[in-house]
Amino acid sequence: MRTIIIEDEKPSARRLERMLNKLEVPVEKFLHSVNDSIQWLLENEQPDLIFLDIQLSDGLSFEIFEEIDIESAIIFTTAYDEYALKAFKLNSVDYLLKPIDENELATALEKYKSKFAATNEINTNLAELKKLLGAEKPYKSYKKRFTVKVGQHLKMFPVDQIECFYSENKGTYFYTKDSRSYLLETTLENLEEELNPEKFYRVSRKFFVNINAIADMVNYTNSRLKVKLNHFNEQEIIVARERVKDFKEWLGN
């Protein structure tokens, strides 16, 4: 069972970890804020169980659910009972008031095991059986959003808001529907593994374009194509000659 704790008070987090260790439940990760939690959950496979404080250093943990579809089971931990109703509308197992009682914690874990763990085990066994029988093709997960630092803030952009990715002066950028560019800490080569090929195509060494952002295409010199996007006009986007045929086939799929 993969378990994380999201708690802004480190002594409380460590106390909870000690209590969980007594119950033979290891803790994989500690997170301390809404932004850190969103970032980590975007970049990692979701755990089986999250112990989640409600009031974090930068806001209420309910904000995490507004940005990410949480599939993990949740045990809320808080010093306040005013959020109980809202908590139980989410994927929660229990609502523990601080200071957490060891017996109540043990009871909450039993609730989790009876409600979620058996189902997870069955689903895992079925998935493994399908793989052995060759009945299931490997599933490839692609990036759904990108997170960038803007000043002291982190901003998230769903891929559907991005018109293109491009390289310039050894940097990699993406351009959004609201006509702004943002610098990414990656390369176009890495993006080839992260972008859904049904939505994005690498038309040249410098550009990936979003099929839904294409406004026009015109013939260009040397059997190439010029692509015009809805908003991007910083540079000309030219489909390399050796990619034109494949690009047209991609458009037709």
Wavefront OBJ file of the C-alpha trace (Angstrom):
o trace
v 0.000 0.000 0.000
v 1.435 3.356 -1.090
v 0.691 6.102 1.430
v 1.524 9.826 1.592
v 0.901 12.507 4.215
v -0.066 16.068 3.265
v 0.359 18.160 6.408
v 1.894 21.621 6.891
v 2.819 21.078 10.551
v 5.921 18.880 10.490
v 5.647 17.684 14.131
v 2.083 16.511 13.427
v 3.259 14.780 10.264
v 6.050 12.954 12.114
v 3.714 11.920 14.923
v 1.276 10.512 12.383
v 4.121 8.662 10.657
v 5.177 7.038 13.957
v 1.609 5.929 14.589
v 1.340 4.483 11.091
v 4.661 2.667 11.448
v 3.276 0.930 14.554
v 0.403 -0.248 12.368
v 2.900 -1.410 9.704
v 1.857 1.254 7.209
v 4.943 2.879 5.624
v 4.804 6.492 4.453
v 6.253 7.192 1.019
v 6.169 10.997 0.924
v 5.496 14.098 3.031
v 3.996 17.197 1.378
v 3.321 20.486 3.134
v 1.324 22.827 0.874
v -1.375 22.950 -1.783
v 1.084 23.912 -4.536
v 3.651 21.256 -3.594
v 0.929 18.618 -3.470
v -0.453 19.547 -6.891
v 3.029 19.512 -8.395
v 3.915 16.127 -6.898
v 0.612 14.517 -7.878
v 1.014 15.781 -11.434
v 4.449 14.218 -11.731
v 3.910 10.936 -9.867
v 1.528 8.024 -9.837
v -1.203 8.626 -7.295
v -0.853 6.673 -4.025
v -3.420 4.250 -2.664
v -4.106 6.348 0.426
v -3.597 10.011 1.355
v -3.696 11.406 4.897
v -4.773 14.955 4.187
v -4.828 17.954 6.507
v -7.479 20.470 5.455
v -5.838 23.778 6.364
v -2.407 23.947 4.722
v 0.131 26.761 4.689
v -1.096 28.219 1.373
v -4.812 27.422 1.472
v -7.395 24.699 1.956
v -6.520 21.252 0.653
v -9.865 21.165 -1.185
v -8.109 23.318 -3.820
v -6.091 20.241 -4.810
v -9.302 18.527 -5.932
v -10.127 21.516 -8.139
v -6.940 20.944 -10.155
v -6.517 17.157 -10.130
v -8.864 14.191 -10.374
v -7.880 12.385 -7.193
v -8.401 8.637 -7.381
v -6.671 7.858 -4.084
v -8.619 7.114 -0.930
v -8.526 10.017 1.542
v -8.406 10.108 5.337
v -8.788 13.734 6.402
v -6.871 14.956 9.452
v -7.746 18.319 10.953
v -8.183 20.275 14.157
v -11.573 21.538 12.975
v -14.845 19.730 12.346
v -16.472 22.480 10.257
v -15.366 20.894 6.954
v -16.640 17.386 7.657
v -19.625 17.520 5.291
v -17.562 18.807 2.389
v -14.870 16.201 3.081
v -17.316 13.314 2.936
v -18.544 14.445 -0.471
v -15.061 13.627 -1.730
v -13.375 10.228 -1.915
v -12.934 10.068 1.848
v -12.695 7.077 4.153
v -12.739 8.925 7.462
v -12.360 12.324 9.143
v -9.966 12.335 12.108
v -9.797 15.249 14.519
v -6.433 16.268 15.968
v -4.808 15.219 18.175
v -5.324 11.905 16.414
v -6.179 8.970 18.632
v -4.329 5.728 17.869
v -7.469 3.603 18.145
v -9.390 5.926 15.835
v -6.506 5.790 13.350
v -6.525 2.004 13.421
v -10.288 2.001 12.860
v -9.914 4.369 9.901
v -7.321 2.064 8.330
v -9.658 -0.903 8.753
v -12.374 1.103 6.993
v -9.952 1.774 4.160
v -8.986 -1.869 3.846
v -12.570 -3.069 3.805
v -13.740 -0.354 1.403
v -10.818 0.055 -1.001
v -7.963 -2.383 -0.548
v -9.877 -5.528 -1.549
v -11.160 -3.827 -4.704
v -7.665 -2.603 -5.599
v -6.249 -6.106 -5.161
v -8.930 -7.614 -7.415
v -8.351 -4.955 -10.093
v -4.588 -5.512 -9.940
v -4.972 -9.272 -10.320
v -7.336 -8.835 -13.256
v -4.918 -6.422 -14.940
v -2.040 -8.859 -14.527
v -4.171 -11.706 -15.901
v -5.125 -9.671 -18.970
v -1.461 -8.909 -19.640
v -0.547 -12.588 -19.374
v -3.302 -13.505 -21.802
v -2.312 -10.728 -24.182
v -5.774 -9.221 -23.900
v -4.617 -5.773 -22.979
v -2.329 -3.479 -24.946
v 0.163 -1.377 -22.977
v -1.362 1.972 -22.029
v 0.666 5.073 -22.738
v -0.019 8.064 -20.531
v 0.637 11.535 -21.947
v 1.000 14.902 -20.252
v -2.331 16.549 -19.520
v -0.918 19.817 -18.251
v 2.344 21.723 -17.828
v 3.415 23.656 -14.749
v 5.703 26.691 -14.938
v 7.042 29.154 -12.394
v 5.863 32.728 -12.875
v 7.512 34.987 -10.318
v 6.833 33.383 -6.931
v 3.844 31.447 -8.233
v 3.303 28.159 -10.041
v 0.839 28.237 -12.926
v -0.689 25.225 -14.607
v -1.748 25.035 -18.242
v -3.823 22.168 -19.662
v -2.397 21.007 -22.997
v -5.625 22.055 -24.727
v -4.710 25.695 -23.976
v -1.349 25.337 -25.723
v -1.106 26.142 -29.435
v 2.483 25.109 -29.976
v 5.852 24.291 -28.443
v 8.963 25.818 -29.965
v 12.675 26.276 -29.410
v 14.428 29.636 -29.448
v 17.882 30.707 -28.257
v 18.491 27.270 -26.709
v 15.260 27.521 -24.703
v 12.020 25.559 -25.054
v 8.744 27.469 -24.854
v 5.031 26.918 -25.210
v 2.531 29.436 -26.553
v -0.998 29.657 -25.176
v -4.372 30.666 -26.580
v -4.157 33.957 -24.696
v -1.060 34.862 -26.747
v 1.633 34.383 -24.107
v 4.841 32.360 -24.143
v 6.284 30.465 -21.178
v 9.698 28.887 -20.728
v 9.899 25.157 -19.968
v 12.748 23.291 -18.305
v 12.844 20.554 -20.937
v 13.671 19.972 -24.608
v 11.598 19.294 -27.703
v 13.174 15.832 -27.790
v 11.778 15.050 -24.342
v 8.387 16.387 -25.391
v 8.180 13.735 -28.109
v 7.626 11.162 -25.350
v 5.243 13.352 -23.346
v 2.825 14.756 -25.943
v -0.139 12.856 -27.327
v 0.697 12.251 -31.029
v -2.988 12.480 -31.898
v -2.981 16.134 -30.793
v 0.572 17.359 -31.399
v 2.855 16.947 -34.395
v 6.495 17.938 -34.724
v 6.508 19.791 -38.031
v 10.212 20.677 -37.856
v 13.205 20.690 -35.516
v 11.817 23.856 -33.922
v 8.056 23.308 -33.634
v 5.309 21.078 -32.296
v 1.810 22.240 -33.289
v -1.581 21.472 -31.780
v -3.989 20.189 -34.424
v -6.841 22.153 -32.844
v -4.895 25.416 -33.146
v -4.280 25.221 -36.909
v -6.088 28.089 -38.674
v -4.658 27.741 -42.203
v -2.045 25.953 -44.324
v -0.524 27.233 -47.551
v 1.996 25.847 -50.033
v 5.516 27.114 -49.497
v 8.765 26.974 -51.460
v 10.575 23.672 -52.117
v 7.425 21.562 -51.643
v 7.014 22.655 -48.039
v 3.947 23.892 -46.153
v 3.453 26.994 -44.048
v 1.187 26.523 -41.051
v -0.727 29.401 -39.494
v -2.108 29.052 -35.988
v -5.024 30.886 -34.408
v -2.887 33.261 -32.348
v 0.817 32.475 -32.698
v 2.582 34.929 -35.041
v 6.011 35.213 -33.442
v 7.712 33.205 -36.201
v 6.846 31.390 -39.412
v 5.980 27.728 -38.882
v 7.223 25.707 -41.839
v 6.647 21.985 -42.226
v 9.947 20.414 -43.268
v 9.804 18.927 -46.779
v 10.558 15.398 -45.562
v 7.680 15.657 -43.071
v 4.974 17.012 -45.395
v 3.572 13.629 -46.455
v 3.471 12.307 -42.914
v 1.986 15.589 -41.692
v -0.865 15.354 -44.203
v -1.560 11.770 -43.155
v -1.573 12.892 -39.507
v -4.141 15.560 -40.337
v -6.404 12.966 -41.917
v -6.374 10.521 -38.978
l 1 2 3 4 5 6 7 8 9 10 11 12 13 14 15 16 17 18 19 20 21 22 23 24 25 26 27 28 29 30 31 32 33 34 35 36 37 38 39 40 41 42 43 44 45 46 47 48 49 50 51 52 53 54 55 56 57 58 59 60 61 62 63 64 65 66 67 68 69 70 71 72 73 74 75 76 77 78 79 80 81 82 83 84 85 86 87 88 89 90 91 92 93 94 95 96 97 98 99 100 101 102 103 104 105 106 107 108 109 110 111 112 113 114 115 116 117 118 119 120 121 122 123 124 125 126 127 128 129 130 131 132 133 134 135 136 137 138 139 140 141 142 143 144 145 146 147 148 149 150 151 152 153 154 155 156 157 158 159 160 161 162 163 164 165 166 167 168 169 170 171 172 173 174 175 176 177 178 179 180 181 182 183 184 185 186 187 188 189 190 191 192 193 194 195 196 197 198 199 200 201 202 203 204 205 206 207 208 209 210 211 212 213 214 215 216 217 218 219 220 221 222 223 224 225 226 227 228 229 230 231 232 233 234 235 236 237 238 239 240 241 242 243 244 245 246 247 248 249 250 251 252 253
